[in-house]
Amino acid sequence: MTIPPSPLDDPRNAAHAWARYKRMMRLTGWITLAVIAVILAWLFAENGLVSINLYIATALGIGGTIMLTVALMGLVFLSSGTGHDAAVIDPLSDDT
């Protein structure tokens, strides 16, 4: 049984895929910063300066959650979009 080559083995395909992934992460990072600023402004308008720890924890929680979600989903899209998933063989399949 031979393993088919992955499209990500080609340096041009890999460079294009990773550039797209980095561009998506950069765009989402800016959007995340905007969302954090809006939520922190809303918290301040509703509660005033309660504790700096509330604002730090809120910013880190929201930012970490959004960026981790985007990073993992971006890797799924990268793998699927380049055809890397199709290059995987299933040793348990009946096709031999």
N, C-alpha and C positions, 0 to 999 in steps of 0.2 A: 504494500500500500504506500503510495507516494503522497506526500503532502503538497498540495498545490501552492504556488507562490502567492503571497499576499500583495495586493496593489500597493501597500505601504512600503514594500521592499524597494520600489522604484523611488530614488531620491527626489525626482521632480514631483511625483504624486504626494510623497510624504511632506515635502516643503510646502506645497499648496495647502494640504489639509491642516498642517500645524499653523500656518499663517492665518488661515480662516478661523481656527480655534482661538488663537491669541487675539485676533481682532474682535471676536465675539466676547471674550473675557474682558477686554479693555472697555468695550461699549457697555457691557453689563456692570462693570465696576463704576463707571460714571453714573449710570442710572441708579445703582445702589446708593451711591453717595447722595444723590438728589432725594431719594426716598427717605434715607436716614435723616437728612436735614429737615424735610417736611414733617416727619414724625416727631423729631426732637422739638421743633417749633410748636407743634400742636401740644405736646406734653407740657412745654413751658407755659403756653397760653392757658392751659387747663389747670395746672398745679402750681405754677411759679417755680422758684428754685427750691425744690424739696431737698434733694441731696444730689451731689455730683455723681455719686455712685449709681443712682437710678439712670442718669443720662448715659454714663459710660457703659453700663450693662445693657441698656436698650440698644445703643449703637452697635456694640459688639455682637449682641444676639441677632439683631436683624441683618447686619452685614455678613456675619459668619454663615447664617442660614441661607441667605440668598446666594452668596458666592459659592458655597459648597454645593448647593443644588445645581447651579449653572455649570460648575466645573464637571460634576459627574454626568449630567445630562449632555453636556458638550462632548464628553468622551464617548458616550453612547452614539451620538449623532456622527462623530468623526469615524467611529468604527463601522457604522452602518453605511454612511454616505460614501466611503471610499471603496466598499466592497470587501473590506477586511473580514467581515463576518462570514461571507460566502466562502472564504478560503479555509475555513476551519472544517476539519473532518470529524464525523461522529463515529467513534469506535463501536458504539452500541447499535448502529443502524444495520439493517438487513442487507444493504447494498455493499457487496464485497467484490 
